[in-house]
Amino acid sequence: MNKIKWTFTGFKADYWIEFGLLLSLHRYCSLWTTKYESPFTEKYFTQTMDHFNFNSVGNGSYSQRYLITDKYWEKGYGPIFFYTGNEGDIWDFALNSGFIMELAAQQRALVIFAEHRYYGKSLPFGKESFNIPFVGLLTVEQALADYAVMITELKQQLAATACPVIVFGGSYGGMLSVYMRLKYPNIVAGALAASAPILSTAGLGDSRQFFRDVTSDFESYAPECRDAVRGAFQQLKQLGEQQEYSRIQSEFALCKTPSSPKDVHQLNGLLRNAFTIMAMLDYPYSTHFMGSLPANPVKVACDTMLSGPDLLANLKNTAGIVYNSSGLLPCFDLYSLYLECADPTGCGLGFNSMAWDYQACTEIELCYESNNVTDMFPPMAFTEKDRELYCAKRWAVIPRPGWLKIQYWGNALSTASNIIFSNGDLDPWANGGVRKSLSSSLIAINISGGAHHLDLRESNAADPVSVINARKIEADLIAQWVKMERTRSQQSL
């Protein structure tokens, strides 16, 4: 939704953008090296394809991937920390959520990262999974049921039936953690939902909010940066209106010469997406999550945008921070780096992006627009009608606005309990989530200087004090929930 997504996993995570063969190979090799230094063991769980229809697909099953480590676990007693995998390869989340392992060491927990159906290697119908009607089993409800069944059966297998379960997730995964606590409180004792836009994706809020908040990140660094970005897009608009397509190709080092307003629109989307990624991932240190970005990428981007009078060259170079971090890409291919889909914040390419596109066409509402008034980007609308037309053509489905609000409570959460909603003020997804505590056990933590689920990442010397404090609060609350669940279980016996 996240959010942007890269295709090295194939992620929406997410999630994701393909940088060409050289960068994909670099990413794959880096991921491979890191995997086998990790404490996790990769396993597969025999999962029911359709939890809600006993006549569907012959009561079939599929292999759902999960990662597990008992490195710190006090067997049979320590809690279970369960990551509700989101829109991408589960290794990406396991390798970028080090706080969970740090917390496991403190609280002697078993850690499981479960892959979401239809993502990574958890494809119920293999390469046919995205054909109609097979893709119809890709729903939030089915994914939650997968996690509930997996938790229940693994607890039996591991002699861990008395071990309290806390779920964790970031972004869409954070939404799923909230939903697990709401729907399966008999299984889940508490949830940490980091950067979870549970309100905006349920159709609650302002469609202008997301790109307004992306703009705000750059504006906060320097108002001149916002003005330079807006001015560069205005120059691109003028070139498009004058059909100066060769000039556009030259200015942006495009692999092919644009030939229509559609191509210019595509370029606008690609460029806007670069700013979205840098705003989301504005971490105070360099990262390799969703690609390779420098420390403080918003600052780097603004310094690039303000590096000289040639705004178009500056805009191209700023986009290159995201799309060509290695400097190896000889040109930008408009239609391999970015594709329009039912998520204006980006779907990426590959199977994972197809899965996210389908979800954005069914339950998850992502009707965000840029308008060049409340934000610095070209006017690019994506209304409910636009979504409906696109989804009917692409997937033969009609979206159900408001379904997440009906199914998972929307903003009527006051009767829920034991959920942490954490958000960083640099994250454009933050204002689509819960920013104020709703009760003594529905806690909102706002992280000053924090980007997209920064608190889930491992500790780093460059971390702001705000995220160090947030993790301490989270750790204390989770320890309390584990203790409360043990007491409740003993009393029920």
Disulfide bonds with the S-S distance in Angstrom:
Cys225-Cys302 2.18
Cys255-Cys331 1.97
Cys341-Cys347 2.23
Cys361-Cys391 2.02
